[in-house]
Amino acid sequence: MVTSTITIKAPVSTIWQALTDQQQMKQWYFDIADFELGLGKTFNFYEPGTAKQYHHQCVIKAIEVDKLFSHTWTHPSHSKGESLLTWILEDLGDATKVTLQHRGLENFADAGPGFEPENYQMGWDGYLAILKNYIYGIRKQIFTIEINATAEKVWQVLFDDQTYKVWTAAFCEGSYFTGDLKAGSRIHFLTNQGGGMYSDIIFCTPNQSVYFQHLGEIKDFKELPIDELTEKWSGSFENYILTEQADKTTLTVEIDLTADHIAYFEEAFPKGLLIVKQLAEKQ
């Protein structure tokens, strides 16, 4: 069984609505057009995107308002197996403890690579962080640019030490990062003055995608403990996705932002991505 837990400073009723209201689920979870909260109800959804990959089909098994929500979890297009997903909410007074349990993953052995329990663990840990971000008012902003270059060239421009400094100057002059660009690594995003942010790499496939999860602040080149202010955005994501077709690459950046940062990044990010495009097309 896979188990993931998080504590969110919000009333249990607020968390319950995010877990069971179709419109709210669409914003942080999956777009489930046929979702209806009721015992025995069946709902279907796919991975994000227009390709409709990885059909999921679920049947609601238990409902205890503000306490527990449970449903089956199947992959009809990949496996004959069935698993059980359960959300458990515990009212802590000034916060809510959210526990997710996913049982029966061994039943997906016939689905092949990619359906191992550790992948589900990573995925559910991520979704609980996204749920917390959603409750705290963080929203995903998406920036996209078309580049006449291969994904490999675009990747090099994004993360080569020298070109990284050039395009991120659109945000802060002298920006750089330290750490290995691979899944599981800790990354420090820094300025010359020693300030910045520390993050973990959740997924990384070179020339295709990398997902950073931002955790806390850095001062004087040292990681700071997560305080009350940092906790409001700790766990947010910044994802870079490269899609190549006929030597052209679509670069998509998904970034979780608080309301007071949206206007700044809406101005700065297009400038930075334009520099990426110019550098990649020159190579």
TAZIZI-V388222 format. One line per field, one symbol per residue. psi: psi as a letter, one per 20 degrees, with the letter a starting at -180 (. if undefined). Layout:
psi=???
This chain:
psi=ppppqqppnqqhhggghhhiphhhhhhidqonhjppoqpiqpqqrrqqriilqmpppqpphqoopjgppqqrormhihqirprppppppoojfjrppppppoqkhiijhiiaqikqhhhgggghgghhghgggghjjpqpqppqqppmrrhgggggggiqgghghghiihgppjqrqqrpmqpiqppoorrhijrbqqqqogqoopjgqpopopgaqppkjqpqqoahghhhipiqqoppppoppljqpoppppppqrhiiggghhghghgghhhgggghih.
